[in-house]
């Protein structure tokens, strides 16, 4: 998170700790995308990313937390 903050990069992760908005306030970071899925295989994650791309083309995750599950995307600012 610190490296992403310094470099202005979005963090995509499976680590649910980054969903903690008290520890990682989205307004103070370039943005987080946390994948929450039971199936963490490469094909499953690629499919989740493919579903996410159209949304990212329309909306920026900048300074937000996006939690991506198998069925939906939840956005927190």
C-alpha positions as CSV (number, residue, x, y, z in Angstrom):
1,X,0.0,0.0,0.0
2,X,2.8,2.4,0.9
3,X,4.6,1.8,-2.4
4,X,1.4,2.3,-4.4
5,X,0.8,5.5,-2.5
6,X,4.2,6.8,-3.3
7,X,4.0,5.8,-7.0
8,X,0.3,6.7,-7.5
9,X,-0.7,3.2,-8.4
10,X,-3.9,1.3,-7.9
11,X,-3.6,-1.9,-5.8
12,X,-5.4,-5.0,-7.0
13,X,-5.3,-7.7,-4.3
14,X,-6.8,-10.8,-2.8
15,X,-5.8,-9.6,0.7
16,X,-9.0,-8.7,2.5
17,X,-7.1,-6.6,5.0
18,X,-7.2,-3.8,2.5
19,X,-10.9,-3.7,2.9
20,X,-10.4,-2.1,6.3
21,X,-11.2,1.6,5.6
22,X,-10.0,2.7,9.0
23,X,-6.5,1.3,8.4
24,X,-6.5,2.1,4.7
25,X,-8.7,5.1,4.1
26,X,-9.4,5.2,0.4
27,X,-9.2,9.0,0.2
28,X,-5.5,8.7,1.2
29,X,-4.5,6.1,-1.4
30,X,-4.7,5.9,-5.2
31,X,-7.3,3.2,-4.8
32,X,-7.9,-0.4,-3.9
33,X,-9.6,-3.3,-5.7
34,X,-10.0,-6.3,-3.4
35,X,-11.1,-9.6,-5.1
36,X,-13.3,-11.7,-2.8
37,X,-13.8,-15.1,-4.3
38,X,-13.6,-18.7,-3.1
39,X,-12.0,-19.8,-6.4
40,X,-8.6,-18.1,-6.5
41,X,-7.4,-20.0,-9.6
42,X,-5.9,-18.0,-12.4
43,X,-8.9,-18.6,-14.8
44,X,-11.3,-17.5,-12.1
45,X,-9.4,-14.3,-11.4
46,X,-9.0,-13.5,-15.1
47,X,-12.7,-13.9,-15.5
48,X,-13.4,-11.5,-12.6
49,X,-10.9,-9.0,-14.1
50,X,-12.7,-9.3,-17.5
51,X,-16.0,-8.4,-15.8
52,X,-14.4,-5.5,-14.0
53,X,-12.8,-3.9,-17.1
54,X,-16.0,-2.4,-18.6
55,X,-16.8,-0.8,-15.2
56,X,-13.3,0.7,-14.9
57,X,-13.7,2.1,-18.4
58,X,-16.7,4.1,-17.2
59,X,-15.7,4.9,-13.6
60,X,-12.4,5.5,-12.0
61,X,-11.5,3.6,-8.8
62,X,-9.2,6.5,-7.8
63,X,-9.4,7.2,-4.1
64,X,-12.0,4.4,-3.7
65,X,-12.2,0.9,-2.4
66,X,-13.8,-1.6,-4.8
67,X,-14.7,-5.0,-3.4
68,X,-15.2,-7.4,-6.3
69,X,-17.1,-10.6,-5.5
70,X,-18.4,-13.4,-7.7
71,X,-21.8,-11.6,-8.1
72,X,-21.2,-7.9,-7.7
73,X,-18.9,-4.9,-7.2
74,X,-19.2,-2.8,-4.1
75,X,-17.7,0.7,-4.1
76,X,-16.7,2.6,-1.0
77,X,-15.2,6.0,-0.8
